[in-house]
């Protein structure tokens, strides 16, 4: 009978030790999975940041080019308007005065 009780106690101790080992292994696996998830997340975030930086540079160049084009068009239009004014101001003044007086 003593021998049976001793075997039961030993089996219970072994079961508890095995349960503890399984719990520790599961905890290690959980930590490992969390670390891998963080690593994967960081990898994709780094790649996304690089892609954003590329897009920012592209858009900045595109914006600068468009701004240069628009500025050149505005300057060209301003030159034409000034030229038209210089060529026609006397005639326009005469026409306005003639319509008002006339």
C-alpha positions in Angstrom: 0.0 0.0 0.0 2.8 2.4 0.9 4.4 1.5 -2.4 1.2 2.4 -4.3 0.9 5.7 -2.5 4.6 6.5 -3.2 4.0 5.7 -6.9 0.9 7.9 -7.0 2.8 10.8 -5.4 5.8 10.3 -7.8 3.4 10.1 -10.8 1.7 13.3 -9.6 5.0 15.0 -9.2 6.1 14.0 -12.6 2.8 15.2 -14.1 3.2 18.6 -12.3 6.8 18.8 -13.6 5.7 18.0 -17.1 2.9 20.5 -16.9 5.3 23.2 -15.7 7.7 22.3 -18.6 4.9 22.5 -21.1 3.7 25.9 -19.6 7.3 27.3 -19.9 7.7 26.0 -23.5 4.3 27.5 -24.4 5.4 30.8 -22.9 8.7 30.7 -24.8 6.8 30.0 -28.0 4.4 32.9 -27.3 7.3 35.3 -26.8 9.1 34.0 -29.9 5.9 34.5 -32.0 5.4 38.0 -30.6 9.0 38.9 -31.4 8.6 37.6 -35.0 5.4 39.5 -35.4 7.1 42.7 -34.2 10.0 42.0 -36.6 7.7 41.5 -39.5 5.7 44.6 -38.6 8.9 46.7 -38.4 10.1 45.3 -41.7 6.9 46.4 -43.5 6.9 49.7 -41.7 10.5 50.4 -42.8 9.6 49.4 -46.4 6.5 51.7 -46.3 8.6 54.6 -45.0 11.1 54.1 -47.9 8.2 54.0 -50.4 6.7 57.2 -48.9 10.1 58.9 -49.1 10.3 57.9 -52.8 6.8 59.1 -53.5 7.5 62.4 -51.6 10.6 63.0 -53.7 8.8 62.2 -57.0 5.8 64.4 -56.1 8.2 67.2 -55.0 10.0 67.1 -58.4 6.7 67.0 -60.2 5.3 69.9 -58.2 8.5 71.9 -58.8 8.4 71.2 -62.6 4.7 72.2 -62.8 5.3 75.4 -60.7 8.2 76.3 -63.1 5.9 75.7 -66.1 3.1 77.8 -64.6 5.5 80.6 -63.7 7.0 80.7 -67.2 3.5 80.9 -68.7 2.5 83.7 -66.3 5.7 85.6 -67.1 5.0 85.1 -70.9 1.5 86.3 -70.5 2.6 89.3 -68.5 5.2 90.2 -71.1 2.5 90.0 -73.8 0.1 92.1 -71.8 2.7 94.8 -71.2 3.6 94.7 -74.9 -0.1 95.1 -75.9 -0.4 97.9 -73.4 2.7 99.7 -74.7 1.5 99.4 -78.3 -2.2 100.2 -77.7 -2.5 102.5 -74.7 -2.8 105.7 -76.7 -5.5 104.2 -79.0 -7.4 102.7 -76.0 -7.3 106.0 -74.2 -8.6 107.8 -77.2 -11.4 105.2 -77.7 -12.5 105.4 -74.0 -12.5 109.2 -74.1 -14.4 109.2 -77.4 -17.1 106.9 -76.0 -17.4 108.8 -72.8 -17.5 112.2 -74.4 -19.0 111.3 -77.6 
